[in-house]
């Protein structure tokens, strides 16, 4: 019996991670939703949830480049707060 490609031993799938980013300079809910849509287009980002009241984004990803995520946030005019990433 032969195994099918991609189902065997040696391949490891990246683990899904959850990151909470607290942002500053976020002034309107629709801006946050627009940023979430742009973040979802970054390779490896699986889902993004926003909470305007706490100014936090919950990013679920599998091997996404966090510097690319930070660059997109900065391009939007928002920034990761000094409290940063969790």
MDTraj code that builds the backbone (N, CA, C; nanometers):
import mdtraj as md
import numpy as np

residues = "UNK UNK UNK UNK UNK UNK UNK UNK UNK UNK UNK UNK UNK UNK UNK UNK UNK UNK UNK UNK UNK UNK UNK UNK UNK UNK UNK UNK UNK UNK UNK UNK UNK UNK UNK UNK UNK UNK UNK UNK UNK UNK UNK UNK UNK UNK UNK UNK UNK UNK UNK UNK UNK UNK UNK UNK UNK UNK UNK UNK UNK UNK UNK UNK UNK UNK UNK UNK UNK UNK UNK UNK UNK UNK UNK UNK UNK UNK UNK UNK UNK UNK UNK UNK UNK UNK".split()
xyz = np.array([
    [0.0839, -0.1171, 0.0000],
    [0.0000, 0.0000, 0.0000],
    [0.0886, 0.1237, 0.0000],
    [0.0637, 0.2135, -0.0919],
    [0.1429, 0.3363, -0.0964],
    [0.0622, 0.4506, -0.0370],
    [0.1330, 0.5455, 0.0232],
    [0.0616, 0.6596, 0.0801],
    [0.0464, 0.7682, -0.0249],
    [-0.0567, 0.8477, -0.0093],
    [-0.0825, 0.9565, -0.1032],
    [0.0068, 1.0743, -0.0691],
    [0.0481, 1.1511, -0.1714],
    [0.1291, 1.2700, -0.1436],
    [0.0545, 1.3661, -0.0508],
    [0.1278, 1.4213, 0.0416],
    [0.0701, 1.5203, 0.1319],
    [-0.0011, 1.4611, 0.2521],
    [-0.0105, 1.3271, 0.2596],
    [-0.0786, 1.2667, 0.3735],
    [0.0168, 1.1938, 0.4658],
    [0.1420, 1.1891, 0.4269],
    [0.2385, 1.1091, 0.5008],
    [0.3045, 1.1834, 0.6134],
    [0.4082, 1.1200, 0.6613],
    [0.4794, 1.1616, 0.7791],
    [0.5458, 1.2962, 0.7781],
    [0.6496, 1.3179, 0.6994],
    [0.7408, 1.4292, 0.7163],
    [0.6860, 1.5694, 0.7045],
    [0.5702, 1.5896, 0.6460],
    [0.5202, 1.7256, 0.6267],
    [0.4538, 1.7765, 0.7533],
    [0.4894, 1.8990, 0.7909],
    [0.4275, 1.9595, 0.9082],
    [0.3509, 2.0823, 0.8648],
    [0.2280, 2.0903, 0.9065],
    [0.1457, 2.2063, 0.8785],
    [0.1733, 2.3103, 0.9871],
    [0.1886, 2.4377, 0.9490],
    [0.2113, 2.5398, 1.0519],
    [0.0949, 2.5422, 1.1512],
    [0.1263, 2.5645, 1.2754],
    [0.0231, 2.5716, 1.3776],
    [-0.0490, 2.7051, 1.3694],
    [-0.1792, 2.7005, 1.3898],
    [-0.2588, 2.8231, 1.3901],
    [-0.2306, 2.8989, 1.5192],
    [-0.1980, 3.0257, 1.5040],
    [-0.1702, 3.1114, 1.6186],
    [-0.2776, 3.2177, 1.6299],
    [-0.2953, 3.2664, 1.7510],
    [-0.3865, 3.3787, 1.7751],
    [-0.3046, 3.4917, 1.8350],
    [-0.3179, 3.6085, 1.7769],
    [-0.2491, 3.7271, 1.8283],
    [-0.3517, 3.8348, 1.8559],
    [-0.3389, 3.8992, 1.9698],
    [-0.4217, 4.0152, 2.0008],
    [-0.3331, 4.1378, 1.9876],
    [-0.3751, 4.2297, 1.9021],
    [-0.3005, 4.3541, 1.8821],
    [-0.3845, 4.4695, 1.9342],
    [-0.3294, 4.5456, 2.0262],
    [-0.3960, 4.6668, 2.0748],
    [-0.3445, 4.7826, 1.9907],
    [-0.4381, 4.8573, 1.9309],
    [-0.4002, 4.9642, 1.8388],
    [-0.4282, 5.1010, 1.8975],
    [-0.3536, 5.1972, 1.8486],
    [-0.3806, 5.3378, 1.8810],
    [-0.4073, 5.4115, 1.7500],
    [-0.4606, 5.5299, 1.7600],
    [-0.4951, 5.6125, 1.6437],
    [-0.6075, 5.5501, 1.5615],
    [-0.6935, 5.4724, 1.6256],
    [-0.8079, 5.4109, 1.5596],
    [-0.9301, 5.4911, 1.6007],
    [-0.9896, 5.5621, 1.5047],
    [-1.0955, 5.6563, 1.5393],
    [-1.2353, 5.6164, 1.4945],
    [-1.2479, 5.5260, 1.3976],
    [-1.3839, 5.4894, 1.3561],
    [-1.3935, 5.3396, 1.3276],
    [-1.5119, 5.2865, 1.3545],
    [-1.5335, 5.1433, 1.3414],
    [-1.5152, 5.0968, 1.1971],
    [-1.5667, 5.1735, 1.1003],
    [-1.5559, 5.1300, 0.9607],
    [-1.4100, 5.1264, 0.9145],
    [-1.3262, 5.2141, 0.9665],
    [-1.1826, 5.2081, 0.9344],
    [-1.1230, 5.0765, 0.9842],
    [-1.1649, 5.0340, 1.1020],
    [-1.1179, 4.9070, 1.1564],
    [-1.1633, 4.7894, 1.0725],
    [-1.2882, 4.7927, 1.0254],
    [-1.3388, 4.6856, 0.9398],
    [-1.2643, 4.6813, 0.8065],
    [-1.2356, 4.7991, 0.7504],
    [-1.1590, 4.8045, 0.6255],
    [-1.0192, 4.7469, 0.6446],
    [-0.9559, 4.7805, 0.7565],
    [-0.8230, 4.7267, 0.7850],
    [-0.8307, 4.5748, 0.8025],
    [-0.9326, 4.5267, 0.8715],
    [-0.9484, 4.3818, 0.8901],
    [-0.9575, 4.3116, 0.7543],
    [-1.0324, 4.3693, 0.6614],
    [-1.0434, 4.3103, 0.5273],
    [-0.9082, 4.3055, 0.4578],
    [-0.8289, 4.4118, 0.4727],
    [-0.6958, 4.4135, 0.4093],
    [-0.6013, 4.3131, 0.4756],
    [-0.6110, 4.2996, 0.6080],
    [-0.5256, 4.2038, 0.6785],
    [-0.5577, 4.0604, 0.6374],
    [-0.6842, 4.0320, 0.6100],
    [-0.7250, 3.8975, 0.5695],
    [-0.6643, 3.8569, 0.4351],
    [-0.6175, 3.9540, 0.3571],
    [-0.5576, 3.9246, 0.2269],
    [-0.4093, 3.8880, 0.2377],
    [-0.3510, 3.9054, 0.3556],
    [-0.2107, 3.8714, 0.3766],
    [-0.1973, 3.7204, 0.3873],
    [-0.0983, 3.6668, 0.3178],
    [-0.0772, 3.5226, 0.3157],
    [-0.0623, 3.4686, 0.4576],
    [-0.1405, 3.3671, 0.4888],
    [-0.1340, 3.3026, 0.6189],
    [-0.2367, 3.3522, 0.7187],
    [-0.2956, 3.4704, 0.6954],
    [-0.3974, 3.5221, 0.7869],
    [-0.5279, 3.4496, 0.7580],
    [-0.5821, 3.3855, 0.8595],
    [-0.7043, 3.3066, 0.8444],
    [-0.8286, 3.3878, 0.8801],
    [-0.8215, 3.4678, 0.9879],
    [-0.9379, 3.5440, 1.0314],
    [-0.8921, 3.6630, 1.1141],
    [-0.9736, 3.7691, 1.1114],
    [-0.9461, 3.8890, 1.1900],
    [-1.0774, 3.9337, 1.2531],
    [-1.0762, 3.9547, 1.3842],
    [-1.1921, 4.0080, 1.4561],
    [-1.1518, 4.1421, 1.5148],
    [-1.2467, 4.2351, 1.5173],
    [-1.2167, 4.3685, 1.5692],
    [-1.3064, 4.4002, 1.6879],
    [-1.2509, 4.4753, 1.7836],
    [-1.3275, 4.5242, 1.8967],
    [-1.2941, 4.6717, 1.9135],
    [-1.3860, 4.7564, 1.8686],
    [-1.3611, 4.9008, 1.8711],
    [-1.3478, 4.9537, 2.0136],
    [-1.4241, 4.8987, 2.1061],
    [-1.4243, 4.9507, 2.2429],
    [-1.2928, 4.9257, 2.3156],
    [-1.2306, 4.8112, 2.2901],
    [-1.1021, 4.7825, 2.3539],
    [-0.9845, 4.8195, 2.2633],
    [-1.0164, 4.8598, 2.1384],
    [-0.9142, 4.8967, 2.0379],
    [-0.8226, 4.7780, 2.0067],
    [-0.8822, 4.6585, 1.9986],
    [-0.8026, 4.5386, 1.9754],
    [-0.8463, 4.4641, 1.8499],
    [-0.7484, 4.4055, 1.7862],
    [-0.7707, 4.3143, 1.6747],
    [-0.7253, 4.1760, 1.7211],
    [-0.8047, 4.0746, 1.6938],
    [-0.7662, 3.9363, 1.7171],
    [-0.7356, 3.8773, 1.5803],
    [-0.6113, 3.8387, 1.5604],
    [-0.5676, 3.7849, 1.4318],
    [-0.5352, 3.6378, 1.4491],
    [-0.6033, 3.5544, 1.3716],
    [-0.5735, 3.4117, 1.3691],
    [-0.4970, 3.3856, 1.2407],
    [-0.3796, 3.3224, 1.2538],
    [-0.2963, 3.3020, 1.1355],
    [-0.2175, 3.1732, 1.1453],
    [-0.1700, 3.1312, 1.0302],
    [-0.0813, 3.0154, 1.0198],
    [0.0434, 3.0603, 0.9459],
    [0.1425, 3.1046, 1.0200],
    [0.2703, 3.1411, 0.9621],
    [0.2725, 3.2744, 0.8896],
    [0.1787, 3.3631, 0.9183],
    [0.1799, 3.4951, 0.8542],
    [0.2996, 3.5759, 0.9033],
    [0.3488, 3.6621, 0.8170],
    [0.4616, 3.7486, 0.8494],
    [0.4100, 3.8670, 0.9317],
    [0.4439, 3.8703, 1.0606],
    [0.3932, 3.9760, 1.1483],
    [0.4431, 4.1141, 1.1081],
    [0.5604, 4.1225, 1.0451],
    [0.6079, 4.2545, 0.9998],
    [0.5198, 4.3052, 0.8854],
    [0.4697, 4.2152, 0.8016],
    [0.3783, 4.2545, 0.6942],
    [0.2454, 4.3024, 0.7526],
    [0.1996, 4.2376, 0.8570],
    [0.0774, 4.2796, 0.9252],
    [0.0967, 4.4184, 0.9860],
    [0.2098, 4.4388, 1.0519],
    [0.2377, 4.5692, 1.1129],
    [0.2477, 4.6791, 1.0072],
    [0.3106, 4.6503, 0.8942],
    [0.3196, 4.7492, 0.7860],
    [0.1821, 4.7889, 0.7360],
    [0.0927, 4.6912, 0.7199],
    [-0.0435, 4.7217, 0.6726],
    [-0.1176, 4.8070, 0.7746],
    [-0.0993, 4.7774, 0.9025],
    [-0.1619, 4.8579, 1.0078],
    [-0.1100, 5.0016, 1.0008],
    [0.0207, 5.0187, 0.9865],
    [0.0794, 5.1524, 0.9792],
    [0.0304, 5.2284, 0.8562],
    [0.0177, 5.1585, 0.7415],
    [-0.0328, 5.2238, 0.6194],
    [-0.1746, 5.2757, 0.6390],
    [-0.2505, 5.2117, 0.7272],
    [-0.3884, 5.2543, 0.7513],
    [-0.3955, 5.3804, 0.8379],
    [-0.2825, 5.4195, 0.8963],
    [-0.2811, 5.5347, 0.9861],
    [-0.2944, 5.4951, 1.1328],
    [-0.3118, 5.3667, 1.1568],
    [-0.3171, 5.3161, 1.2942],
    [-0.1807, 5.2569, 1.3275],
    [-0.1581, 5.2344, 1.4559],
    [-0.0298, 5.1798, 1.5001],
    [-0.0517, 5.0848, 1.6168],
    [0.0369, 4.9899, 1.6308],
    [0.0301, 4.9007, 1.7458],
    [0.0732, 4.9811, 1.8678],
    [-0.0070, 4.9748, 1.9730],
    [0.0225, 5.0560, 2.0918],
    [0.1453, 5.0039, 2.1642],
    [0.1920, 5.0819, 2.2596],
    [0.3108, 5.0423, 2.3380],
    [0.2857, 4.9119, 2.4118],
    [0.1584, 4.8826, 2.4408],
    [0.1244, 4.7564, 2.5060],
    [0.1454, 4.6405, 2.4091],
    [0.1435, 4.6739, 2.2799],
    [0.1855, 4.5839, 2.1750],
    [0.1040, 4.4612, 2.1502],
    [0.1780, 4.3530, 2.1285],
    [0.1197, 4.2265, 2.0865],
    [0.1125, 4.1301, 2.2043],
    [0.0079, 4.0516, 2.2050],
    [-0.0066, 3.9457, 2.3065],
    [-0.0136, 3.8146, 2.2352],
])
top = md.Topology()
chain = top.add_chain()
for i, resn in enumerate(residues, 1):
    res = top.add_residue(resn, chain, resSeq=i)
    for name in ("N", "CA", "C"):
        top.add_atom(name, md.element.get_by_symbol(name[0]), res)
traj = md.Trajectory(xyz[None], top)
